[in-house]
Amino acid sequence: MKYLLIFLLTFLAVSAQSQEIPNGDFENWFQNPPFGEEPVDWSEGYIRTYNSISPGFLDSTIIKTGDAYLGNFAMEIRSKIIELFGQKDTIVPLVVMNVKNGDLDLSDIPKIAIDNKLESLSGFIKQDIVNVDSNHTSVLILVYSGDSIIGVGLKEFNEDIINYTKFNVPILYFDTPAADSVSVMIQGGNDDYKVPGNVMLLDNLKFDYGSTTPGDSSTTGLKEVLSSEIKVYPNPFRNELNIKIEFTEPQEFKIYSLAGETVRKGKLVAPMNKIDLTDLPPNIYFLTIENQSIRLIKTE
């Protein structure tokens, strides 16, 4: 009885640290003519082609594969070329939960209810991507309190991964209200380098929880605020962002939209850099510099 009690307590303690994502093992699929089989609880969020002429063409961008890490199936997503009215375009698929054909509307992104401090998303990936020097796939997580985004996790995969490898996407929290829901978006390429031929396989996705305070960089692996060597102002901003750095070596930066798209990237050199963001619509963005990240707010 003593050992049984110890086993049960250990089992409960371990179980409390993770939460299954609906069909995160991609074992359940359904027929959706004329697009073939699609994973239950997952589908195409949008199709953005090079000339933006053909939203809704989903054929063979999401594939049921028996090449699984565990179980019988995994999800495979591909970037590919389609032809419409003699015009060829490259599809870079974005896979989200419970969103069917049509453009992605952030207000309609389906969310999974959570009742604890979400620390990260983990899973297994293998992939073959075209031109690893300029290309990547990505997993984006948005954490909500009500309708407000209070945390984000983003991981890019910019190399070929021959065998299934475990990955972890830590969450960076910006605000302290208790999280109540989360959404997950997976992109099979990057919009600023649209190429066909990417093959990305995912399996056994799970949410991981901790007992730490949101924003604690010791658990997320990211810094919630930038180091003293980096100054970003003004924030909120209207058109232009100033980034001052004190590093001797150039630093790579990227700015992401809420949909996980790279809207700016480049190199920062000491001491001062001015980034023109006039063309971006007012919204929330995320600036990353090496392993540090900060939320940006663009106003009218």
Kinemage of the C-alpha trace (Angstrom):
@kinemage 1
@onewidth
@group {chain A} dominant
@subgroup {mainchain}
@vectorlist {calphas} color= white
{ca met a 1} P 0.000 0.000 0.000
{ca lys a 2} L 2.852 2.379 0.849
{ca tyr a 3} L 4.470 1.915 -2.573
{ca leu a 4} L 1.119 2.189 -4.353
{ca leu a 5} L 0.474 5.525 -2.618
{ca ile a 6} L 3.923 6.800 -3.589
{ca phe a 7} L 3.283 5.734 -7.200
{ca leu a 8} L -0.097 7.490 -7.315
{ca leu a 9} L 1.294 10.702 -5.834
{ca thr a 10} L 4.184 10.659 -8.303
{ca phe a 11} L 1.806 10.003 -11.209
{ca leu a 12} L -0.466 12.884 -10.209
{ca ala a 13} L 2.473 15.252 -9.776
{ca val a 14} L 3.828 14.439 -13.234
{ca ser a 15} L 0.390 14.584 -14.864
{ca ala a 16} L -0.227 18.058 -13.463
{ca gln a 17} L 2.769 19.378 -15.383
{ca ser a 18} L 1.381 18.804 -18.882
{ca gln a 19} L -1.849 19.145 -20.840
{ca glu a 20} L -2.786 17.361 -24.025
{ca ile a 21} L -3.424 19.561 -27.043
{ca pro a 22} L -6.591 18.488 -28.908
{ca asn a 23} L -5.357 15.915 -31.428
{ca gly a 24} L -1.778 16.950 -30.680
{ca asp a 25} L -0.667 13.445 -31.639
{ca phe a 26} L -2.493 13.780 -35.010
{ca glu a 27} L -4.050 10.320 -34.743
{ca asn a 28} L -7.554 11.522 -35.726
{ca trp a 29} L -8.321 12.536 -39.333
{ca phe a 30} L -11.498 13.071 -41.354
{ca gln a 31} L -12.420 13.151 -45.033
{ca asn a 32} L -13.018 16.661 -46.372
{ca pro a 33} L -13.724 16.484 -50.135
{ca pro a 34} L -12.242 17.751 -52.374
{ca phe a 35} L -9.225 18.403 -50.160
{ca gly a 36} L -8.709 14.835 -48.918
{ca glu a 37} L -7.990 13.990 -45.289
{ca glu a 38} L -7.516 16.735 -42.703
{ca pro a 39} L -6.507 16.400 -39.042
{ca val a 40} L -9.380 16.813 -36.584
{ca asp a 41} L -9.103 20.150 -34.691
{ca trp a 42} L -6.482 21.462 -37.137
{ca ser a 43} L -6.760 23.006 -40.580
{ca glu a 44} L -5.493 25.683 -42.928
{ca gly a 45} L -5.694 29.166 -41.438
{ca tyr a 46} L -5.034 31.013 -44.671
{ca ile a 47} L -3.347 30.734 -48.009
{ca arg a 48} L -1.118 33.639 -48.956
{ca thr a 49} L 0.219 33.263 -52.483
{ca tyr a 50} L 2.824 35.435 -54.134
{ca asn a 51} L 0.254 37.510 -56.010
{ca ser a 52} L -2.568 37.042 -53.461
{ca ile a 53} L -4.925 35.711 -56.111
{ca ser a 54} L -6.044 32.339 -54.842
{ca pro a 55} L -7.103 32.024 -51.185
{ca gly a 56} L -8.697 28.698 -50.314
{ca phe a 57} L -6.692 26.270 -52.452
{ca leu a 58} L -5.658 23.744 -49.817
{ca asp a 59} L -4.918 20.625 -51.843
{ca ser a 60} L -1.993 18.623 -50.452
{ca thr a 61} L -0.633 21.302 -48.128
{ca ile a 62} L -1.676 19.272 -45.051
{ca ile a 63} L -0.906 15.575 -45.368
{ca lys a 64} L -1.648 12.527 -43.207
{ca thr a 65} L 1.586 10.585 -42.898
{ca gly a 66} L 2.473 7.260 -41.322
{ca asp a 67} L 5.985 8.549 -40.639
{ca ala a 68} L 5.158 9.223 -36.977
{ca tyr a 69} L 7.254 9.652 -33.859
{ca leu a 70} L 4.687 7.747 -31.773
{ca gly a 71} L 1.391 6.149 -32.719
{ca asn a 72} L 0.211 5.617 -36.283
{ca phe a 73} L 0.165 9.103 -37.801
{ca ala a 74} L 1.785 12.531 -37.788
{ca met a 75} L 0.978 15.805 -39.580
{ca glu a 76} L 3.028 16.773 -42.614
{ca ile a 77} L 2.747 20.245 -44.150
{ca arg a 78} L 4.309 21.332 -47.427
{ca ser a 79} L 4.937 24.553 -49.302
{ca lys a 80} L 4.007 24.051 -52.942
{ca ile a 81} L 3.228 25.704 -56.263
{ca ile a 82} L -0.308 25.966 -57.582
{ca glu a 83} L -1.426 27.237 -60.965
{ca leu a 84} L -4.585 29.280 -61.491
{ca phe a 85} L -5.586 30.918 -64.782
{ca gly a 86} L -2.081 30.303 -66.077
{ca gln a 87} L -0.526 32.074 -63.080
{ca lys a 88} L 1.788 30.077 -60.813
{ca asp a 89} L 2.070 30.949 -57.140
{ca thr a 90} L 3.782 29.458 -54.118
{ca ile a 91} L 1.662 28.464 -51.121
{ca val a 92} L 3.195 28.886 -47.667
{ca pro a 93} L 0.649 27.092 -45.452
{ca leu a 94} L -0.351 28.271 -41.986
{ca val a 95} L -1.954 25.559 -39.844
{ca val a 96} L -4.123 26.542 -36.867
{ca met a 97} L -6.761 24.907 -34.698
{ca asn a 98} L -10.349 24.635 -35.951
{ca val a 99} L -10.035 27.317 -38.636
{ca lys a 100} L -11.327 26.318 -42.040
{ca asn a 101} L -10.883 27.817 -45.496
{ca gly a 102} L -10.531 31.564 -45.675
{ca asp a 103} L -8.385 34.435 -44.512
{ca leu a 104} L -7.004 34.433 -41.001
{ca asp a 105} L -8.800 36.867 -38.693
{ca leu a 106} L -6.969 37.222 -35.381
{ca ser a 107} L -10.253 37.873 -33.584
{ca asp a 108} L -11.476 34.438 -34.699
{ca ile a 109} L -8.399 32.383 -33.800
{ca pro a 110} L -9.679 29.395 -31.799
{ca lys a 111} L -8.302 29.116 -28.289
{ca ile a 112} L -7.762 26.211 -25.923
{ca ala a 113} L -8.839 26.827 -22.332
{ca ile a 114} L -6.013 26.640 -19.793
{ca asp a 115} L -6.236 26.797 -16.027
{ca asn a 116} L -2.618 27.001 -14.935
{ca lys a 117} L 0.617 28.866 -15.693
{ca leu a 118} L 1.550 27.744 -19.192
{ca glu a 119} L 5.321 27.598 -19.478
{ca ser a 120} L 5.947 26.158 -22.945
{ca leu a 121} L 4.826 23.948 -25.808
{ca ser a 122} L 6.828 20.839 -26.613
{ca gly a 123} L 6.709 18.268 -29.370
{ca phe a 124} L 8.724 16.404 -31.984
{ca ile a 125} L 9.760 17.651 -35.420
{ca lys a 126} L 11.577 16.480 -38.513
{ca gln a 127} L 11.850 18.470 -41.717
{ca asp a 128} L 13.511 19.071 -45.059
{ca ile a 129} L 13.540 22.729 -46.065
{ca val a 130} L 14.784 24.507 -49.168
{ca asn a 131} L 17.822 26.799 -48.819
{ca val a 132} L 18.462 26.720 -45.076
{ca asp a 133} L 20.389 30.007 -45.264
{ca ser a 134} L 17.263 32.022 -46.120
{ca asn a 135} L 14.321 29.858 -45.105
{ca his a 136} L 12.588 28.642 -41.958
{ca thr a 137} L 9.425 27.071 -40.591
{ca ser a 138} L 7.919 28.216 -37.295
{ca val a 139} L 5.588 27.528 -34.361
{ca leu a 140} L 3.802 30.507 -32.773
{ca ile a 141} L 1.866 30.474 -29.482
{ca leu a 142} L -0.360 33.312 -28.262
{ca val a 143} L -1.506 33.310 -24.621
{ca tyr a 144} L -4.610 35.294 -23.656
{ca ser a 145} L -6.324 36.733 -20.625
{ca gly a 146} L -9.814 37.361 -21.933
{ca asp a 147} L -9.293 39.005 -25.331
{ca ser a 148} L -5.894 40.493 -24.446
{ca ile a 149} L -2.621 38.874 -25.472
{ca ile a 150} L -0.395 38.597 -22.396
{ca gly a 151} L 2.252 36.182 -23.644
{ca val a 152} L 3.886 34.865 -26.784
{ca gly a 153} L 6.145 31.991 -27.769
{ca leu a 154} L 7.887 31.713 -31.128
{ca lys a 155} L 10.432 29.228 -32.423
{ca glu a 156} L 11.906 29.100 -35.918
{ca phe a 157} L 13.429 25.981 -37.448
{ca asn a 158} L 15.965 26.932 -40.121
{ca glu a 159} L 17.762 23.652 -40.724
{ca asp a 160} L 17.121 20.156 -42.016
{ca ile a 161} L 16.191 17.734 -39.219
{ca ile a 162} L 16.693 14.173 -40.436
{ca asn a 163} L 15.288 12.295 -37.418
{ca tyr a 164} L 12.454 13.254 -35.098
{ca thr a 165} L 13.862 15.664 -32.525
{ca lys a 166} L 12.184 17.077 -29.434
{ca phe a 167} L 11.675 20.846 -29.369
{ca asn a 168} L 10.417 23.314 -26.787
{ca val a 169} L 8.836 26.737 -27.348
{ca pro a 170} L 9.075 28.836 -24.144
{ca ile a 171} L 6.429 31.467 -23.388
{ca leu a 172} L 7.419 35.079 -22.757
{ca tyr a 173} L 4.819 36.920 -20.634
{ca phe a 174} L 4.364 40.696 -20.858
{ca asp a 175} L 1.512 41.156 -18.378
{ca thr a 176} L 0.585 39.509 -15.088
{ca pro a 177} L -3.173 38.666 -15.352
{ca ala a 178} L -3.937 34.958 -15.093
{ca ala a 179} L -3.868 33.247 -18.479
{ca asp a 180} L -7.124 31.566 -19.490
{ca ser a 181} L -6.638 30.475 -23.116
{ca val a 182} L -4.011 29.870 -25.767
{ca ser a 183} L -3.814 29.416 -29.543
{ca val a 184} L -1.198 27.663 -31.679
{ca met a 185} L -0.183 28.474 -35.268
{ca ile a 186} L 2.298 26.499 -37.383
{ca gln a 187} L 3.782 27.914 -40.584
{ca gly a 188} L 5.473 25.756 -43.205
{ca gly a 189} L 7.766 28.510 -44.509
{ca asn a 190} L 8.339 32.247 -44.236
{ca asp a 191} L 6.439 34.875 -46.189
{ca asp a 192} L 9.489 36.923 -47.134
{ca tyr a 193} L 11.091 33.917 -48.859
{ca lys a 194} L 8.323 31.941 -50.566
{ca val a 195} L 9.704 28.724 -52.022
{ca pro a 196} L 8.057 25.382 -52.798
{ca gly a 197} L 9.447 22.134 -51.473
{ca asn a 198} L 9.463 22.596 -47.680
{ca val a 199} L 8.413 19.421 -45.840
{ca met a 200} L 7.671 19.745 -42.100
{ca leu a 201} L 6.455 16.860 -39.903
{ca leu a 202} L 5.107 17.349 -36.368
{ca asp a 203} L 3.941 14.868 -33.744
{ca asn a 204} L 3.024 14.606 -30.047
{ca leu a 205} L 2.474 18.279 -29.209
{ca lys a 206} L 1.824 19.072 -25.528
{ca phe a 207} L 1.529 22.077 -23.235
{ca asp a 208} L 3.976 22.177 -20.332
{ca tyr a 209} L 3.264 23.926 -17.047
{ca gly a 210} L 5.392 25.231 -14.195
{ca ser a 211} L 4.847 26.795 -10.798
{ca thr a 212} L 6.779 29.954 -11.626
{ca thr a 213} L 5.587 33.514 -12.039
{ca pro a 214} L 4.811 34.584 -15.636
{ca gly a 215} L 7.739 36.464 -17.137
{ca asp a 216} L 10.399 34.739 -15.026
{ca ser a 217} L 13.290 34.495 -17.487
{ca ser a 218} L 14.879 31.647 -15.531
{ca thr a 219} L 12.101 29.338 -16.736
{ca thr a 220} L 11.191 30.785 -20.118
{ca gly a 221} L 14.745 31.024 -21.445
{ca leu a 222} L 13.951 34.522 -22.733
{ca lys a 223} L 14.422 37.917 -21.156
{ca glu a 224} L 11.212 39.850 -20.667
{ca val a 225} L 13.089 43.158 -20.791
{ca leu a 226} L 16.112 44.006 -22.901
{ca ser a 227} L 19.560 44.182 -21.352
{ca ser a 228} L 21.199 47.486 -20.462
{ca glu a 229} L 23.204 47.338 -23.719
{ca ile a 230} L 19.999 47.777 -25.748
{ca lys a 231} L 17.645 50.769 -25.722
{ca val a 232} L 14.435 50.842 -27.790
{ca tyr a 233} L 12.357 54.020 -28.026
{ca pro a 234} L 9.782 55.390 -28.355
{ca asn a 235} L 7.450 52.555 -27.428
{ca pro a 236} L 4.583 52.958 -28.258
{ca phe a 237} L 5.745 54.478 -31.561
{ca arg a 238} L 4.077 55.904 -34.661
{ca asn a 239} L 6.429 55.554 -37.648
{ca glu a 240} L 10.063 55.228 -36.649
{ca leu a 241} L 11.785 53.107 -34.023
{ca asn a 242} L 15.174 53.958 -32.524
{ca ile a 243} L 17.392 51.097 -31.375
{ca lys a 244} L 20.609 51.948 -29.560
{ca ile a 245} L 23.105 49.161 -28.882
{ca glu a 246} L 26.471 49.020 -27.139
{ca phe a 247} L 27.757 45.754 -28.609
{ca thr a 248} L 31.021 45.642 -30.546
{ca glu a 249} L 29.643 43.065 -32.997
{ca pro a 250} L 26.585 43.571 -35.256
{ca gln a 251} L 23.389 42.096 -33.800
{ca glu a 252} L 20.660 40.427 -35.856
{ca phe a 253} L 17.111 41.630 -35.222
{ca lys a 254} L 13.663 40.546 -36.377
{ca ile a 255} L 10.226 42.091 -35.920
{ca tyr a 256} L 7.224 39.755 -36.007
{ca ser a 257} L 3.522 40.391 -36.420
{ca leu a 258} L 0.929 38.664 -34.245
{ca ala a 259} L 0.458 36.143 -37.067
{ca gly a 260} L 4.118 35.147 -36.800
{ca glu a 261} L 5.187 36.836 -40.033
{ca thr a 262} L 8.609 38.467 -40.199
{ca val a 263} L 7.835 42.088 -41.096
{ca arg a 264} L 11.399 43.397 -40.687
{ca lys a 265} L 14.822 41.878 -40.216
{ca gly a 266} L 18.406 43.003 -40.497
{ca lys a 267} L 21.593 43.849 -38.633
{ca leu a 268} L 22.042 46.416 -35.874
{ca val a 269} L 25.366 48.220 -35.495
{ca ala a 270} L 26.533 50.452 -32.665
{ca pro a 271} L 25.624 52.962 -31.578
{ca met a 272} L 22.290 54.042 -33.153
{ca asn a 273} L 19.835 52.497 -35.612
{ca lys a 274} L 16.628 54.016 -36.992
{ca ile a 275} L 14.037 51.549 -38.299
{ca asp a 276} L 11.318 52.966 -40.558
{ca leu a 277} L 8.035 51.132 -39.891
{ca thr a 278} L 5.713 53.636 -41.551
{ca asp a 279} L 4.146 50.990 -43.785
{ca leu a 280} L 3.042 48.756 -40.901
{ca pro a 281} L -0.552 49.090 -39.669
{ca pro a 282} L -1.168 50.005 -36.006
{ca asn a 283} L -0.926 46.811 -33.974
{ca ile a 284} L 1.221 44.832 -31.553
{ca tyr a 285} L 4.568 43.501 -32.812
{ca phe a 286} L 7.481 41.629 -31.266
{ca leu a 287} L 11.129 42.625 -31.581
{ca thr a 288} L 13.776 39.955 -31.026
{ca ile a 289} L 17.505 40.612 -30.697
{ca glu a 290} L 19.463 37.405 -30.178
{ca asn a 291} L 17.771 35.664 -27.195
{ca gln a 292} L 15.993 38.799 -25.996
{ca ser a 293} L 12.514 39.971 -26.912
{ca ile a 294} L 10.224 42.921 -26.279
{ca arg a 295} L 6.685 43.843 -27.268
{ca leu a 296} L 6.247 46.845 -29.578
{ca ile a 297} L 3.054 48.867 -29.931
{ca lys a 298} L 2.428 50.922 -33.060
{ca thr a 299} L -0.216 53.625 -32.717
{ca glu a 300} L -2.218 55.641 -35.248
